[in-house]
């Protein structure tokens, strides 16, 4: 059954739904869910973002 607008999305960590919704349009549901759920704390997410930035810089992208 489809969820009503404002219904809880199963499989997405509480408080990360806005991130999931923002990414879903361009990445798809699965990728958006992986990113939204990754990193339990803000510090962990920041560390991942810094690592991703280093990777992009190294690859020239």
Secondary structure, DSSP 8 states (H G I E B T S, - for coil): ----TT---TTS-TT-HHHHHHHHHHH-HHHHHHHHHS-SSHHHHHHHHHHHHHHHHHHT-
